[in-house]
Amino acid sequence: MQAQGSKPHGGFAAAAGRVVAQKRRAHMPTTILVYLAAALAEIAGCFSFWAWLRLGRSAWWLGPGMVGLAVFAWLLTLAPASAAGRAYAAYGGIYIVMSLVWLWGAEGHRPDRWDIAGGAICLAGAAIILWGPRGS
C-alpha cells in the first residue's frame, strides 16, 4: 500500500519528462533529415554566389542559388525546436559537417584529420543542444 501523499514513479513532473524525451526520440530522424536538407540547400545557394564572384561563372547561377537559400530558410522552420535560436545553433554543427562533405564531394578536396576532428566536435555540440535534458 502506498503512503498517503507519495507520488508513484516520480509524480507528474517525472511523467511529463518521460513524454518529452519520447517525443524528442520520435522527432530525431525527421530533425536530422531536415537539417541535412537545409545544409545542402544553403551550401548550394552560397556556392552559386561563390561561383559567380570567385570562379567567373555567369550571373545566371544566382537564380538557383537564391532559390536554394529560400528553401534552406523554409526547411529550418520545420525543425522541431522550442525556439528559433536553438534550432539555428544545433543546425550549425550539421552545417559544418555538410560543408566538409561538400568540400570533398563538390570541390574535390579531401578533409584532413583536423577537419574531421572539428566536425565531430561540432556534431557533439549539436546533439547536446538538440537532445540534452531540459526542464519543462
C-alpha positions in Angstrom: 0.0 0.0 0.0 1.3 3.4 -0.9 1.7 6.1 1.8 -0.7 9.0 1.7 0.8 11.9 -0.3 3.5 9.8 -2.0 3.9 10.1 -5.8 4.2 6.9 -7.9 7.1 6.8 -10.2 8.2 10.3 -9.5 4.9 12.1 -9.9 3.5 14.3 -12.7 6.8 16.1 -13.4 8.7 12.8 -14.0 5.9 11.5 -16.2 5.9 14.7 -18.2 9.7 14.4 -18.6 9.4 10.9 -20.0 6.8 12.1 -22.5 9.1 14.9 -23.7 12.0 12.5 -24.0 9.8 10.1 -26.1 8.8 12.9 -28.4 12.4 14.0 -28.9 13.4 10.5 -29.8 10.4 10.2 -32.2 11.5 13.5 -33.9 15.1 12.5 -34.2 15.1 11.1 -37.7 12.9 14.0 -39.0 15.2 16.6 -37.4 18.3 15.1 -38.8 16.8 14.9 -42.3 15.5 18.5 -42.1 19.0 19.7 -41.0 20.8 17.7 -43.7 18.5 19.0 -46.5 18.7 22.6 -45.1 22.5 22.4 -45.1 22.6 21.1 -48.7 20.3 23.9 -49.8 22.3 26.6 -48.0 25.7 25.4 -49.2 24.5 25.1 -52.8 22.9 28.5 -52.6 26.0 30.1 -51.2 28.2 28.3 -53.6 26.3 29.8 -56.5 27.4 33.2 -55.3 31.0 31.9 -54.9 30.9 30.5 -58.4 29.7 33.8 -59.8 32.1 36.1 -57.8 35.2 33.9 -57.4 35.1 31.4 -60.3 33.8 33.7 -63.0 30.6 31.8 -63.7 27.6 33.5 -65.2 25.2 35.6 -63.1 22.6 33.1 -64.1 24.0 30.9 -61.3 22.4 33.4 -58.8 18.8 32.4 -59.7 19.1 28.8 -58.5 21.3 30.0 -55.6 18.6 32.3 -54.3 16.0 29.5 -54.6 18.4 27.3 -52.6 18.7 29.9 -49.9 14.9 30.3 -49.7 14.5 26.5 -49.4 17.1 26.5 -46.7 15.2 29.1 -44.7 11.9 27.3 -45.1 13.4 24.0 -44.1 14.7 25.4 -40.8 11.2 26.4 -39.9 10.3 22.7 -39.9 12.9 21.8 -37.2 11.0 20.7 -34.1 12.8 23.1 -31.7 11.2 25.2 -28.9 13.0 28.4 -30.1 14.5 29.6 -33.4 17.8 30.3 -31.9 18.1 26.8 -30.6 17.2 25.4 -34.0 19.9 27.6 -35.6 22.5 26.7 -33.1 22.0 23.0 -33.5 21.9 23.4 -37.2 25.3 25.0 -37.1 27.0 21.7 -36.3 25.3 19.9 -39.1 26.2 22.7 -41.5 29.8 22.5 -40.6 29.9 18.7 -41.3 27.9 19.1 -44.5 30.4 21.8 -45.6 33.2 19.3 -45.2 31.2 16.8 -47.3 30.8 19.5 -49.9 34.5 20.3 -49.8 35.2 16.7 -50.7 32.4 15.8 -53.0 31.9 19.0 -54.9 35.3 20.6 -54.8 37.5 17.5 -54.7 39.5 18.5 -51.6 39.6 15.7 -49.1 39.1 16.8 -45.5 42.1 16.3 -43.3 42.2 15.0 -39.7 41.7 18.4 -38.3 38.6 19.0 -40.4 37.2 15.6 -39.2 38.0 16.3 -35.6 36.4 19.7 -35.7 33.4 18.3 -37.4 33.0 15.6 -34.8 33.2 18.2 -32.0 30.5 20.3 -33.8 28.2 17.3 -34.2 28.6 16.5 -30.5 27.7 20.1 -29.7 24.6 20.0 -32.0 23.5 16.8 -30.3 23.8 18.3 -26.8 21.8 21.4 -28.0 19.1 19.2 -29.6 18.6 16.4 -27.2 20.1 17.5 -23.9 17.8 17.1 -21.0 15.9 20.3 -20.1 13.5 21.3 -17.5 9.9 21.9 -18.7 
